[in-house]
């Protein structure tokens, strides 16, 4: 039986959650349509930027994300204490980055010095509502999904649902769960055989961390694929409000990814080191999964290609007898022959033939 959303997200139990949402009909609405061949790949950039922009407004930190062809994953930590510590003016400033706000709030913001006690009481009521929404995962997902759906429908010139349904969420109750689910999310492109390794995993948090992106707040980038809508093309008040909403969101800077801090002194951090996390994800990514197509490709070092070294060299190293199997000289077969003369046998020639080409 379906559980109520409020029972799935309980901040008293844990501030950590994994959320996932899928496009309608499981279609390639964010990737490449295999039937028409049309690419919607740029929409993955929309989703990535929008989730990081909203993280700078909401009291929610992003630990990991992956934007796939027809769905996306987020691992977040809700910082209720931060939201409760914001001043009333800070709450209003954050909320009005997203929405115009109630007329009462707008009147207050236009002339706060002229507000009487009755107006202030009403404003405080709205502040209480907005404060609750700004540390609510459901509201975060609502704004994220609605903005992407509007952008996609605007690009396609259609109306209707873009997302399959409400997002799904999982509570992450301990460090083991956080570590495991973060790695699962970051490895999604590898497992789907969309990438050979972590650095190739586009639209993931792990790639951004490797490349040093989203480690500090950034100005928003111009999104591609959106058609320009002139004033003459705005036919309804609803469409006008929609464009105002999207334009307001476009101005929001992106947040930094949640930092790593193995000391545990920073409650708003991931409590293990970045190096340990990358090692863990790389290790898991190299394991062959019987029901998944992909794994991290074991790339041979470039110097092995350059010098034509066989993969059997690895086995020889592991056996620990590489040097003992040669005599007074180590080298390719041709090098050994040059030293001893044609036709002469040199200890290690058989092994050299297996290990060293040429």
Helices and strands as residue ranges (DSSP letters): H 5-8, E 16-22, G 24-26, H 42-55, E 60-67, E 71-78, H 80-85, H 88-98, H 103-110, G 112-114, H 117-133, H 137-156, E 168-171, H 175-186, H 188-191, H 205-210, G 231-233, H 237-250, H 274-286, H 302-306, H 312-319, H 333-340, H 349-355
